[in-house]
Structure formats: C-alpha cells, structure tokens
C-alpha cells in the first residue's frame, strides 16, 4: 500500500533519481563511516547511503514509515521526534566503538527545519559534517552576509560554529508531493577552533539584537547591555544586520568578563 504524505509531518518525498544521485555524490559516503539520517521517509536517500556505508542509523517520527524501515537489517531505526534525540549520546556511543565522528544527513521537514538546526548546534561536538535538504530561503539565511536582508539570528548562530556552503539547488518537481518552494542542499562542517563562548548568552544577545531589525541597536541591544552592566564601546548606532558575526562573538566575550 502506497504511503500518503502527511502534512502534519511536513512530508515531501524526494523522487527524482538525478537529484538523489547528486546528493549522494555530494555526501560521498564511505564504508565504515558512522552516519545518521533524519527523516528517511520512503528511503530514497537511505538505500543508496546504506549500500555504500554498510550500516545507517535513521530517525523517523512517522510510525508507519518506521515500521517499514525496521525490516531493513542494515538500519538502526530510532522512532522519535528528532528534537528529542540526544545526538551527543549517539556520537559518544559511536566514538566508544571506533573513534569515528558522526555524519548527519537528511531531508529536513520544512516546518521545523530551523528548530532542528538549533537543536543540532547543541550537539555539534563529535560531529564530522552535516548535509541537509532545506527550503532555499532557509539556506539563504544560513549563508547570508552582513548588510543583507537575509542576515539574521540564524546566520550568526550557525556561522559562529560552522563553515557552510550550498552544494545543490533542487526544484519542487523533484518531490512528491511538490512543495510550494524551491529547495537547496547545504554542507555544514564544524569549525576546528571556533571562538569559545557561552552559547546561551550569544543566543540571547542575538535574539535581542534582531528583535526589531529596523531600529538602531541602541533601542534594543543597548537597553539589554545596560541591564547587564556593560560599559564598553560597542557601536550601537547600527542596525543588527550591519554587525558582523565576529563582532557579536567579541561582545559576548566582553560580557563574560563582567
């Protein structure tokens, strides 16, 4: 019986074989590598991945799809909401076996893709790389540079921790049912030596800064900094999108010294 895509799970199944081949080529899976796939769906990517890897762990929320995947002997199936999965625990388990960092891939549900990216940010240690299919607009925001409309909280939080690049653009007709948006595949590689800082503080700071994008920072971040007792010379006569990632990171470092 054919599986009907469920809107509440944001399901759009990849069906174009040329696109599937291009994504697998970009991921370049090798035998013995430890990989987790988020949202395998109808196994369009799962099958070519596991053929090259030998074994694959998949995370699937849809009970019917999870049951289908359970029949595959080379798959470890985690039936769960991905936002509840402890990727650090998976990574530590794999490292205990062979000291190989975790690779994470997936066609992320577009309705919760940003929460997933932030969730994975909490578990980035022990991850080798990540390859995700996302709404093109989300990828644009991830890669955006300062002084552009797309530059925002997502840009700052991810660019602080990852080197990222767009590797493929995917049209709606590559999916069943086709989404109403264009898609893209992004590669995310954790930086070897990212600035060490309080991630919670950075997140709070950036959220305040971008809370009213059209206003100068003195109206938003300025008040927040005053409440923290900050007396430095951070330029608040700018809008949030005009401040580069490094400047936000440096400001967090100054706040940690207070």
Secondary structure, DSSP 4 states (H G I P E B T S, - for coil): -PPPP-GGGT--EE--HHHHHHHHHHHT--TT-EEEEE--TTTHHHHHHHHHHS-EEEE---HHHHHHHHT-TTEEEE-S-GGG--HHHHHHHHHHHH-PPEEEEEE--GGGHHHHHHHHHTT-TTEEEEEEEEEHHHHHHHHPPTTSTT-SHHHHHHHTTEEEEEEEEE-GGGEESPPSS-EEEEEEEE-TTPPP--HHHHHHHHHHHTTTTTS-GGGTHHHHHHHHT--S----SS-GGGS-HHHHHHHHHHHHT-
